[in-house]
Amino acid sequence: MSEQSDVSQGGPNPVMDNFNRMPASDTAPTSEYAPRNRFLTKDKSVHQLLGGGRAADSALWRDKYLSAGTLGGSTLIWFLVEKSGYTITTLICNILMLITVVLFVWSNVAALLKRPGPPVPELSLSEDFVLSTASVFRNEVNKALSAARTVALGKDFKLFFIVIAFLYVVSTVTSWFNFLTCIWIGIVLLHVVPFIFDKYEDVIDHHARKAADTASVQYKKIDNAVLQKIPRAPAKKKL
């Protein structure tokens, strides 16, 4: 019995010997969906692309109470507006009117009974928040105006096709639903698409890269066959 234990402890192990004799370059094959340089997110996380704040936590369901509250509240407002016949402005005004009346009565009754009043926080917007928001909005508007100018001058056919396709999709979708329903659909998609993309990012990024490569090849064919043959005005000489 002891001899068998000695052989099992000190005897040669053919599996380990084969493993030790493997060259250093023999590594396990990597999957085609393995993480590498990102194509869609440019090596940034989905949370960072969404701003990294409470809105990002809600979209990615990292704060389940906030996500459920946002979806539930938006769905309730959409249902009330669609089924009650009120407009969104009428519904908001009625809700604000009800809240104002309740707080006013609560404050006066609490003063008569010498009880604490309603816990209404002091709301104010800081200057830094307003300036940062305005700066982000300004940058995005400038990007949109720059892209619109590029398309209008006919300098980028690829961007032109993307803009036309986007406007066509928006025009088609908005013709099916009213404005409030489109906003509700956008909120629902915001809580579904980023969550799915964050969970299956490797697979989606891989197929998006392949689709972009295929589209690039087809665009080069169209560019060589059609777009390059379109006469263009000569460039103006700079004085």
Beta strands, then each sheet from edge to edge (+ up, - down):
end
